[in-house]
Amino acid sequence: MKTEFIFETAPFPECHASTIVEAEGGLVAAWFGGTHERHPDVGIWLCRLVDGKWTAPMEVANGIQSATNRYPCWNPVLFQPKDGPLLLFYKVGPSPSKWWGMLMELPDLQAAFAGNIPKAHRLPDGILGPIKNKPVQLANGDVLCPSSTEDSGWCVHFERTSDLGKTWHKTGPVNDGKTIGAIQPSILFHTGGGLQALGRTKQGRIFDIWSNDDGKTWGEVKLTNLPNPNSGIDAVTLRDGRQLLVYNHTTKGRSPLNVAVSADGKTWQATVTLEDESGKEFSYPAVIQTKDGLVHITYTWKRERIKHAVLDPLKLKLQPLAD
């Protein structure tokens, strides 16, 4: 229905790893930006959609530890719980194997965008928060965060909080990090109460894993037939029960960027191709469905900008996936 850049110019040369959420005041997006990924000047930037236009990017977090020590920020994740303030998770540290989790509460967006930015706090040791993709809120109110680590192989785990980040319980890892190196899961809901997680691997395919007890225990990590070029994906369960996936349908490079739909999370059909330019990067999508039923996707556009696409899931034309 629509594609647009969230900003045309910004005070940083590179950006990556966007996230999008529908908050009380409308859509909010965030990403990390700076000189380049891993540079100490990389911070977390935020903007919101007001009267159909995105506000100018504003830096809301950085990795300054002291007057002489600064680390890059990584992978923000916005999440709006059913009751409670908008939450902004992100990571700080020299690398993904050594970073730690941070959490900022944003109870008043208008005040935050006026410069009254709340102070973030560090998550408990061993808790990273959602590593790239949004948490889900379960029927009992628990927030289940899809997470992973990269310090001893690529391992997926899940973190749960029943009080919006004050206390935590960790499950996993669910893989050994060697047979299948997996990170950055997305969580989907299925009829009957089952959960499915899909994510990135080093093995050229998207992985999936299933749970029948609200994510307390999980089955075996397996490779699907969906290609993955060692790049992040995201997915969302639509209100009509279908699953929608945004990913790079290739085993090499980060183009094209594709959307697929499934009725059961196992058999997928191709639909929209968001980008397709050989040798360029279109990556790290984030996807949500808003209250009006539309699907909103943000993603990295050539590391230069963040792009926003809007789809009507009821009008998607489906076709078989390419080999």
For each residue, the residues with C-beta under 8 A, 3 or more apart:
1: 294 310 311 312
2: 308 309 310
3: 274 307 308 309 310
4: 54 307 308
5: 8 301 305 306 307 308
6: 18 29 47 54 57 298 305 306 307 308
7: 10 47 54 56 57 305 306
8: 5 305
9:
10: 7 15 33 45 57 305
11: 57
12: 15 33 34 35 42 45
13: 34 35 36 304
14: 33 34 35 36 37 303 304
15: 10 12 18 31 32 33 45 300 303 304 305 306
16: 31 32 33 37 283 284 300 303
17: 31 32 74 75 76 132 232 284 300
18: 6 15 29 30 31 76 284 286 298 299 300 306
19: 29 30 31 76 77 78 134 286 298
20: 27 28 29 78 286 287 288 296 297 298 308
21: 27 28 29 78 79 80 86 134 288
22: 26 27 28 80 288 290 291 296
23: 26 27 28 48 78 80 86 109
24: 80 86 109
25: 28 48 109 110
26: 22 23 48 49 50
27: 20 21 22 23 48 49 290 296
28: 20 21 22 23 25 46 47 48 49 78 86 109
29: 6 18 19 20 21 46 47 48 49 54 78 298 306 308
30: 18 19 44 45 46 47 60 76 78 88
31: 15 16 17 18 19 44 45 76 298 300 306
32: 15 16 17 37 42 43 44 45 72 73 74 75 76 90
33: 10 12 14 15 16 42 43 45 57 59
34: 12 13 14 39 41 42 43 72
35: 12 13 14 39 41 42
36: 13 14 39 42
37: 14 16 32 42 72
38: 42 72 94 95
39: 34 35 36 42 72
40: 63 70 71 72
41: 34 35 62 70 72
42: 12 32 33 34 35 36 37 38 39 63 72 73 74
43: 32 33 34 59 60 61 62 63 73
44: 30 31 32 59 60 61 62 73 76 88 90
45: 10 12 15 30 31 32 33 57 58 59 60
46: 28 29 30 57 58 59 60 88 112 113
47: 6 7 28 29 30 54 55 56 57 58
48: 23 25 26 27 28 29 54 55 109 113
49: 26 27 28 29 52 53 54 55
50: 26 53 54 55
51:
52: 49
53: 49 50
54: 4 6 7 29 47 48 49 50 308
55: 47 48 49 50 58 113
56: 7 47
57: 6 7 10 11 33 45 46 47
58: 45 46 47 55 113
59: 33 43 44 45 46 62
60: 30 43 44 45 46 88 104 112 117
61: 43 44 73 76 88 90 102 104 117 120
62: 41 43 44 59 70 73
63: 40 42 43 70 71 72 73 92 93
64: 69 70
65: 69 70 71
66: 69
67:
68:
69: 64 65 66
70: 40 41 62 63 64 65
71: 40 63 65 92 93 94 99
72: 32 34 37 38 39 40 41 42 63 92 93 94
73: 32 42 43 44 61 62 63 76 90 91 92
74: 17 32 42 90 91 92 93 96 99
75: 17 32 90 91 131 132
76: 17 18 19 30 31 32 44 61 73 88 89 90
77: 19 88 89 90 129 130 131 132 133 134 135
78: 19 20 21 23 28 29 30 86 87 88 89 134
79: 21 86 87 89 130 134 135 143
80: 21 22 23 24 86 87
81: 84 87 137 143 164
82: 137 141
83:
84: 81 87 164
85: 105 106 107 164
86: 21 23 24 28 78 79 80 105 106 107 109
87: 78 79 80 81 84 103 104 105 106 164 165
88: 30 44 46 60 61 76 77 78 103 104 105 106 120
89: 76 77 78 79 101 102 103 129 130 145
90: 32 44 61 73 74 75 76 77 101 102 104 120 129
91: 73 74 75 96 99 100 101 102 128 129 131
92: 63 71 72 73 74 99 100 102
93: 63 71 72 74 96 98 99 100
94: 38 71 72 98 99
95: 38 98 99
96: 74 91 93 99 150
97: 149 150 151
98: 93 94 95 151
99: 71 74 91 92 93 94 95 96 128
100: 91 92 93 122 123 125 128
101: 89 90 91 122 123 127 128 129
102: 61 89 90 91 92 120 121 122 123 129
103: 87 88 89 120 121 123 129 165
104: 60 61 87 88 90 117 118 119 120 121
105: 85 86 87 88 118 165
106: 85 86 87 88 109 112 118
107: 85 86 118
108: 111 112 116
109: 23 24 25 28 48 86 106 112 113
110: 25 113 114
111: 108 114 116
112: 46 60 106 108 109 115 116 117 118
113: 46 48 55 58 109 110
114: 110 111
115: 112
116: 108 111 112
117: 60 61 104 112
118: 104 105 106 107 112
119: 104
120: 61 88 90 102 103 104
121: 102 103 104
122: 100 101 102
123: 100 101 102 103 127 128 129 165 168
124: 127 168
125: 100
126: 170
127: 101 123 124 159 168 170
128: 91 99 100 101 123 131 147 148 149 159
129: 77 89 90 91 101 102 103 123 145 147 159 165
130: 77 79 89 133 134 135 145 146 147 159
131: 75 77 91 128 146 147 148 183 184 185
132: 17 75 77 146 183 184 232 234 284
133: 77 130 146 184 185 186 187 199 232 234 235 286
134: 19 21 77 78 79 130 186 234 286 288
135: 77 79 130 143 144 145 146 187
136: 143 144 187 189 195
137: 81 82 141 142 143 144
138: 141 142 143 144 214 215
139: 214
140: 162 214
141: 82 137 138 162
142: 137 138 160 161 162 214
143: 79 81 135 136 137 138 160 161 162 164 165
144: 135 136 137 138 158 159 160 187 195 214 215
145: 89 129 130 135 158 159 160 161
146: 130 131 132 133 135 156 158 184 185 186 187 197 199
147: 128 129 130 131 156 157 158 159 172 185
148: 128 131 154 155 156 157 182 183 184 185 199
149: 97 128 152 154 155 157 173 183
150: 96 97 153 154 155 183
151: 97 98
152: 149 155 177
153: 150 176 177 178 181
154: 148 149 150 177 181 182 183 201 202
155: 148 149 150 152 172 173 174 175 176 177 182 183
156: 146 147 148 172 173 174 175 182 183 185 197 199 207 209 221
157: 147 148 149 170 171 172 173 174
158: 144 145 146 147 170 171 172 174 185 197 215 218
159: 127 128 129 130 144 145 147 168 169 170 171
160: 142 143 144 145 168 169 170 171 215
161: 142 143 145 164 165 166 167 168 169
162: 140 141 142 143 167
163: 166 167
164: 81 84 85 87 143 161
165: 87 103 105 123 129 143 161 168
166: 161 163
167: 161 162 163
168: 123 124 127 159 160 161 165
169: 159 160 161
170: 126 127 157 158 159 160
171: 157 158 159 160 174 215 216 217 218
172: 147 155 156 157 158 218
173: 149 155 156 157 176 177
174: 155 156 157 158 171 209 218 221
175: 155 156 179 180 182 207 209 221
176: 153 155 173 179
177: 152 153 154 155 173 181 182
178: 153 181
179: 175 176
180: 175 201 202 203 207 221 222 223
181: 153 154 177 178 201 202 203
182: 148 154 155 156 175 177 185 199 200 201 207 221
183: 131 132 148 149 150 154 155 156 199 200 201
184: 131 132 133 146 148 199 200 232 233
185: 131 133 146 147 148 156 158 182 197 198 199 209
186: 133 134 146 197 198 199 233 234 235 236
187: 133 135 136 144 146 195 196 197 215
188: 195 196 197 198 235 236 237 243 265
189: 136 194 195 237
190: 193 194 195 196 237 264 265
191: 194 241
192:
193: 190 212 214
194: 189 190 191 210 211 212
195: 136 144 187 188 189 190 210 211 212 214 215
196: 187 188 190 208 209 210 211 243 265
197: 146 156 158 185 186 187 188 208 209 210 211 218
198: 185 186 188 206 207 208 224 233 235 245 265
199: 133 146 148 156 182 183 184 185 186 206 207 232 233
200: 182 183 184 206 207 228 230 231 232 233
201: 154 180 181 182 183 204 205 206 207 223 228 230
202: 154 180 181 230
203: 180 181 207 223 228
204: 201 227 228 229 230 251
205: 201 223 224 225 226 227 228
206: 198 199 200 201 223 224 226 227 228 233 247
207: 156 175 180 182 198 199 200 201 203 221 222 223 224
208: 196 197 198 221 222 224 265
209: 156 174 175 185 196 197 218 219 220 221 222
210: 194 195 196 197 218 219
211: 194 195 196 197 214 215 216 217 218 219
212: 193 194 195
213: 216 217
214: 138 139 140 142 144 193 195 211
215: 138 144 158 160 171 187 195 211 218
216: 171 211 213
217: 171 211 213
218: 158 171 172 174 197 209 210 211 215
219: 209 210 211
220: 209
221: 156 174 175 180 182 207 208 209
222: 180 207 208 209
223: 180 201 203 205 206 207
224: 198 205 206 207 208 266
225: 205
226: 205 206 245 247 249 260 268 321
227: 204 205 206 248 249 250 251
228: 200 201 203 204 205 206 231 233 247 248 251
229: 204 248 250 251 252 253 254
230: 200 201 202 204
231: 200 228 247 248 254 283 284
232: 17 132 133 184 199 200 283 284 285
233: 184 186 198 199 200 206 228 245 246 247 248 285
234: 132 133 134 186 245 246 247 285 286 287
235: 133 186 188 198 243 244 245 246 287
236: 186 188 243 244 287 288 289 295
237: 188 189 190 241 242 243 244
238: 241 242 243 244 289 295 313
239: 289 293
240: 313 314
241: 191 237 238 263
242: 237 238 261 262 263 313
243: 188 196 235 236 237 238 261 262 263 264 265
244: 235 236 237 238 259 260 261 287 289 295 313
245: 198 226 233 234 235 259 260 261 262 268
246: 233 234 235 257 258 259 274 285 287 297 299
247: 206 226 228 231 233 234 257 258 260 285
248: 227 228 229 231 233 253 254 255 256 257 258 282 283
249: 226 227 256 258 260 270 321 322
250: 227 229 253 254 255 256
251: 204 227 228 229
252: 229
253: 229 248 250 278 279 281
254: 229 231 248 250 257 280 281 282 283
255: 248 250 275 276 277 278 279 280 281 282
256: 248 249 250 273 274 275 276 282
257: 246 247 248 254 273 274 275 276 282 283 285 299
258: 246 247 248 249 270 272 273 274
259: 244 245 246 270 271 272 273 274 297 311 316
260: 226 244 245 247 249 268 269 270 271 321
261: 242 243 244 245 268 269 271 313 316 318
262: 242 243 245 265 266 267 268 269
263: 241 242 243 267
264: 190 243 267
265: 188 190 196 198 208 243 262
266: 224 262
267: 262 263 264
268: 226 245 260 261 262 321
269: 260 261 262 318 319 320 321
270: 249 258 259 260 273 318 319 320 321 322
271: 259 260 261 316 317 318 319
272: 258 259 311 316
273: 256 257 258 259 270 276
274: 3 246 256 257 258 259 282 285 297 299 309
275: 255 256 257 280 282 299 301
276: 255 256 257 273
277: 255 280 282
278: 253 255
279: 253 255
280: 254 255 275 277 302
281: 253 254 255 300 302 303
282: 248 254 255 256 257 274 275 277 299 300 301 302 307
283: 16 231 232 248 254 257 299 300
284: 16 17 18 132 231 232 299 300
285: 232 233 234 246 247 257 274 297 298 299
286: 18 19 20 133 134 234 297 298 299
287: 20 234 235 236 244 246 295 296 297
288: 20 21 22 134 236 295 296
289: 236 238 239 244 293 294 295 296 313
290: 22 27 293 294 295 296
291: 22
292:
293: 239 289 290 312 313 314
294: 1 289 290 310 311 312 313
295: 236 238 244 287 288 289 290 310 311 312 313
296: 20 22 27 287 288 289 290 308 309 310
297: 20 246 259 274 285 286 287 308 309 310 311
298: 6 18 19 20 29 31 285 286 306 307 308 309
299: 18 246 257 274 275 282 283 284 285 286 306 307 309
300: 15 16 17 18 31 281 282 283 284 303 306 307
301: 5 275 282 304 305 306 307
302: 280 281 282 305
303: 14 15 16 281 300
304: 13 14 15 301
305: 5 6 7 8 10 15 301 302
306: 5 6 7 15 18 29 31 298 299 300 301
307: 3 4 5 6 282 298 299 300 301
308: 2 3 4 5 6 20 29 54 296 297 298
309: 2 3 274 296 297 298 299
310: 1 2 3 294 295 296 297
311: 1 259 272 294 295 297 316
312: 1 293 294 295 315 316
313: 238 240 242 244 261 289 293 294 295 316
314: 240 293
315: 312
316: 259 261 271 272 311 312 313
317: 271
318: 261 269 270 271
319: 269 270 271
320: 269 270
321: 226 249 260 268 269 270
322: 249 270
323:
